[in-house]
Amino acid sequence: MLTKEQVWEKLKKVKDPEIGLDIVSLGLVYGVAVEGGQVKVTMTLTSPMCPLGDSLVSDVKASLKDFDGVSDTEVQMTFDPPWDTSRMSADAKAELGVA
């Protein structure tokens, strides 16, 4: 049975193409839901005007597509609450020099 924890771990391999860090460490993933083989990822972007948003959504879907037990992946984009640096992991903040 596929778990949310497995999905979170898989999402740590998806990199933001502009920043080069994974989307989980950046705090872009707000939530994961798993029901049977269906996975729903709720996420945001660092800016609503991010030109690579569609690419990032495609990368999330591709990372989960071949994951054993996943039959469908939905990515829901939200900007509520808006992303800010407080959502980043300590390691991501240190790597980017964010206090």
PADRENBA-48161 format. One record per residue: residue number from 1; residue in three letters; x, y, z of N, C-alpha, C, O in turn. Coordinates in steps of 0.02 Angstrom, whole numbers, plus 50000, padded with zeros to 5 digits. Example, Ala and Ser with C-alpha at 12.3 -4.5 7.8 and 13.67 -1.06 7.14 Angstrom:
# residues 2
[node 1 'ALA' [50660 49716 50390] [50615 49775 50390] [50660 49835 50390] [50712 49834 50423]]
[node 2 'SER' [50642 49888 50354] [50684 49947 50357] [50645 50002 50394] [50670 50057 50402]]
***
This chain:
# residues 99
[node 1 'MET' [50042 49941 50000] [50000 50000 50000] [50044 50063 50000] [50088 50070 50042]]
[node 2 'LEU' [50032 50106 49954] [50068 50169 49947] [50052 50215 50005] [49994 50222 50025]]
[node 3 'THR' [50104 50247 50033] [50093 50292 50090] [50111 50364 50071] [50147 50377 50023]]
[node 4 'LYS' [50085 50411 50111] [50102 50482 50101] [50177 50493 50111] [50208 50533 50076]]
[node 5 'GLU' [50205 50457 50158] [50277 50465 50172] [50318 50446 50111] [50368 50479 50096]]
[node 6 'GLN' [50299 50393 50076] [50335 50373 50015] [50330 50427 49961] [50378 50440 49926]]
[node 7 'VAL' [50271 50457 49955] [50262 50510 49906] [50305 50571 49924] [50338 50599 49880]]
[node 8 'TRP' [50305 50590 49988] [50347 50647 50010] [50421 50633 49993] [50456 50677 49968]]
[node 9 'GLU' [50444 50572 50006] [50514 50555 49990] [50528 50560 49916] [50581 50584 49896]]
[node 10 'LYS' [50481 50537 49875] [50489 50540 49802] [50492 50613 49779] [50530 50630 49734]]
[node 11 'LEU' [50451 50656 49809] [50449 50727 49790] [50514 50763 49808] [50529 50815 49779]]
[node 12 'LYS' [50552 50736 49855] [50617 50766 49872] [50667 50760 49815] [50720 50792 49817]]
[node 13 'LYS' [50651 50721 49765] [50695 50714 49707] [50678 50763 49651] [50715 50769 49602]]
[node 14 'VAL' [50622 50799 49658] [50601 50849 49608] [50634 50915 49625] [50623 50944 49679]]
[node 15 'LYS' [50674 50940 49579] [50711 51002 49590] [50676 51062 49557] [50649 51056 49503]]
[node 16 'ASP' [50677 51118 49592] [50655 51180 49562] [50709 51199 49510] [50767 51206 49528]]
[node 17 'PRO' [50690 51205 49446] [50741 51216 49394] [50779 51281 49399] [50835 51286 49375]]
[node 18 'GLU' [50750 51331 49431] [50785 51395 49437] [50830 51397 49498] [50884 51427 49496]]
[node 19 'ILE' [50808 51366 49553] [50845 51371 49616] [50892 51312 49625] [50944 51318 49657]]
[node 20 'GLY' [50873 51254 49599] [50916 51195 49602] [50908 51154 49666] [50946 51106 49677]]
[node 21 'LEU' [50860 51172 49708] [50846 51133 49769] [50780 51097 49761] [50739 51116 49719]]
[node 22 'ASP' [50770 51045 49801] [50708 51007 49793] [50648 51046 49820] [50653 51089 49863]]
[node 23 'ILE' [50590 51029 49792] [50529 51067 49807] [50503 51057 49878] [50468 51099 49904]]
[node 24 'VAL' [50522 51001 49909] [50502 50990 49979] [50543 51035 50025] [50515 51068 50069]]
[node 25 'SER' [50608 51036 50016] [50652 51078 50057] [50636 51153 50048] [50643 51192 50095]]
[node 26 'LEU' [50614 51171 49988] [50595 51240 49976] [50527 51258 50007] [50509 51317 50009]]
[node 27 'GLY' [50490 51208 50029] [50425 51221 50059] [50370 51233 50008] [50319 51264 50023]]
[node 28 'LEU' [50381 51209 49946] [50331 51220 49893] [50274 51170 49897] [50220 51182 49869]]
[node 29 'VAL' [50285 51113 49930] [50232 51063 49936] [50194 51075 50001] [50223 51073 50055]]
[node 30 'TYR' [50129 51088 49994] [50088 51102 50053] [50054 51040 50080] [50039 51036 50139]]
[node 31 'GLY' [50043 50991 50036] [50010 50931 50060] [50009 50875 50009] [50016 50886 49949]]
[node 32 'VAL' [50001 50814 50035] [49997 50753 49994] [49940 50712 50021] [49933 50702 50081]]
[node 33 'ALA' [49898 50688 49975] [49844 50642 49993] [49850 50581 49949] [49862 50586 49889]]
[node 34 'VAL' [49840 50523 49979] [49843 50459 49943] [49779 50421 49957] [49762 50408 50015]]
[node 35 'GLU' [49744 50403 49904] [49684 50360 49910] [49691 50305 49858] [49683 50316 49798]]
[node 36 'GLY' [49706 50246 49882] [49718 50191 49836] [49778 50209 49792] [49832 50223 49818]]
[node 37 'GLY' [49769 50207 49727] [49822 50224 49681] [49821 50296 49657] [49859 50315 49613]]
[node 38 'GLN' [49777 50337 49687] [49772 50406 49667] [49810 50451 49716] [49802 50445 49777]]
[node 39 'VAL' [49852 50494 49688] [49892 50539 49729] [49873 50611 49710] [49869 50628 49651]]
[node 40 'LYS' [49862 50652 49761] [49849 50723 49751] [49903 50762 49788] [49913 50753 49848]]
[node 41 'VAL' [49937 50805 49751] [49989 50848 49779] [49964 50920 49776] [49947 50945 49723]]
[node 42 'THR' [49963 50952 49834] [49946 51023 49837] [50010 51061 49846] [50048 51049 49893]]
[node 43 'MET' [50023 51108 49801] [50087 51143 49803] [50079 51215 49779] [50025 51235 49756]]
[node 44 'THR' [50132 51251 49784] [50134 51321 49763] [50199 51333 49725] [50238 51287 49713]]
[node 45 'LEU' [50209 51394 49706] [50271 51416 49674] [50300 51474 49715] [50264 51503 49756]]
[node 46 'THR' [50362 51490 49704] [50391 51545 49742] [50358 51611 49722] [50360 51660 49760]]
[node 47 'SER' [50328 51613 49663] [50293 51672 49639] [50238 51650 49592] [50247 51604 49552]]
[node 48 'PRO' [50179 51682 49595] [50126 51665 49548] [50146 51677 49475] [50117 51647 49430]]
[node 49 'MET' [50196 51719 49465] [50219 51734 49397] [50277 51690 49374] [50308 51704 49323]]
[node 50 'CYS' [50291 51638 49411] [50346 51593 49394] [50338 51566 49324] [50287 51534 49309]]
[node 51 'PRO' [50386 51578 49279] [50379 51555 49210] [50387 51479 49202] [50371 51452 49149]]
[node 52 'LEU' [50410 51445 49253] [50422 51373 49248] [50371 51332 49286] [50383 51273 49299]]
[node 53 'GLY' [50315 51362 49305] [50264 51327 49343] [50239 51264 49309] [50233 51212 49340]]
[node 54 'ASP' [50223 51270 49244] [50198 51212 49207] [50250 51156 49205] [50234 51097 49209]]
[node 55 'SER' [50312 51176 49197] [50367 51127 49195] [50373 51091 49262] [50385 51031 49264]]
[node 56 'LEU' [50366 51128 49316] [50371 51098 49382] [50314 51049 49395] [50325 50996 49424]]
[node 57 'VAL' [50254 51067 49374] [50197 51022 49381] [50210 50958 49341] [50196 50903 49365]]
[node 58 'SER' [50235 50965 49281] [50252 50907 49239] [50305 50863 49273] [50301 50802 49270]]
[node 59 'ASP' [50354 50895 49304] [50407 50857 49338] [50378 50818 49398] [50399 50761 49410]]
[node 60 'VAL' [50331 50848 49434] [50300 50814 49491] [50262 50753 49466] [50269 50698 49493]]
[node 61 'LYS' [50222 50762 49414] [50183 50707 49386] [50229 50652 49360] [50216 50593 49372]]
[node 62 'ALA' [50282 50671 49325] [50329 50622 49298] [50363 50583 49353] [50375 50523 49346]]
[node 63 'SER' [50380 50616 49408] [50416 50582 49462] [50373 50528 49495] [50398 50479 49521]]
[node 64 'LEU' [50307 50538 49493] [50261 50491 49526] [50231 50441 49477] [50203 50390 49498]]
[node 65 'LYS' [50237 50454 49412] [50205 50413 49361] [50226 50340 49365] [50183 50295 49362]]
[node 66 'ASP' [50289 50327 49372] [50315 50259 49372] [50322 50231 49443] [50349 50177 49453]]
[node 67 'PHE' [50297 50268 49492] [50301 50247 49561] [50252 50189 49570] [50193 50195 49553]]
[node 68 'ASP' [50275 50134 49596] [50235 50074 49604] [50170 50089 49642] [50173 50115 49698]]
[node 69 'GLY' [50114 50074 49613] [50050 50082 49647] [50013 50146 49629] [49957 50155 49652]]
[node 70 'VAL' [50043 50191 49590] [50010 50254 49572] [49975 50245 49505] [50006 50229 49454]]
[node 71 'SER' [49909 50256 49505] [49871 50252 49443] [49854 50321 49415] [49842 50328 49355]]
[node 72 'ASP' [49852 50372 49459] [49834 50439 49437] [49865 50490 49484] [49867 50479 49545]]
[node 73 'THR' [49889 50545 49456] [49918 50598 49496] [49886 50664 49478] [49881 50683 49420]]
[node 74 'GLU' [49863 50699 49529] [49835 50766 49520] [49879 50815 49557] [49898 50804 49615]]
[node 75 'VAL' [49896 50870 49523] [49934 50923 49556] [49889 50985 49560] [49868 51012 49509]]
[node 76 'GLN' [49874 51005 49621] [49833 51064 49631] [49878 51122 49651] [49913 51118 49702]]
[node 77 'MET' [49877 51175 49611] [49918 51233 49625] [49877 51282 49668] [49818 51294 49653]]
[node 78 'THR' [49908 51309 49720] [49875 51358 49762] [49924 51413 49780] [49985 51403 49782]]
[node 79 'PHE' [49897 51471 49793] [49939 51527 49816] [49912 51554 49882] [49924 51611 49901]]
[node 80 'ASP' [49874 51511 49916] [49845 51529 49981] [49862 51474 50031] [49831 51421 50027]]
[node 81 'PRO' [49907 51484 50076] [49942 51547 50088] [49999 51556 50038] [50025 51508 50010]]
[node 82 'PRO' [50018 51619 50026] [50074 51632 49981] [50138 51603 50010] [50148 51602 50071]]
[node 83 'TRP' [50181 51580 49966] [50245 51553 49987] [50289 51609 50013] [50288 51665 49987]]
[node 84 'ASP' [50328 51594 50064] [50382 51639 50087] [50438 51596 50115] [50430 51535 50124]]
[node 85 'THR' [50494 51626 50129] [50554 51589 50149] [50546 51553 50216] [50586 51509 50231]]
[node 86 'SER' [50496 51570 50255] [50486 51535 50319] [50466 51462 50308] [50472 51421 50354]]
[node 87 'ARG' [50443 51444 50249] [50423 51376 50233] [50482 51331 50215] [50475 51270 50212]]
[node 88 'MET' [50540 51361 50205] [50600 51323 50185] [50629 51285 50243] [50624 51305 50301]]
[node 89 'SER' [50661 51228 50228] [50697 51191 50279] [50759 51230 50300] [50782 51273 50264]]
[node 90 'ALA' [50785 51214 50358] [50846 51247 50382] [50904 51237 50334] [50943 51282 50322]]
[node 91 'ASP' [50909 51176 50306] [50963 51161 50258] [50956 51204 50195] [51006 51230 50170]]
[node 92 'ALA' [50896 51211 50170] [50885 51251 50110] [50901 51325 50123] [50932 51358 50082]]
[node 93 'LYS' [50880 51349 50182] [50896 51418 50200] [50971 51429 50204] [50997 51480 50180]]
[node 94 'ALA' [51007 51381 50234] [51079 51387 50240] [51112 51386 50171] [51158 51425 50158]]
[node 95 'GLU' [51089 51342 50128] [51119 51337 50061] [51109 51400 50020] [51151 51420 49980]]
[node 96 'LEU' [51051 51433 50030] [51036 51493 49992] [51054 51557 50029] [51045 51611 50002]]
[node 97 'GLY' [51080 51551 50090] [51100 51609 50128] [51041 51651 50152] [51045 51712 50157]]
[node 98 'VAL' [50985 51617 50167] [50925 51651 50192] [50925 51646 50268] [50934 51592 50296]]
[node 99 'ALA' [50916 51702 50301] [50916 51702 50375] [50849 51683 50402] [50840 51681 50463]]
***
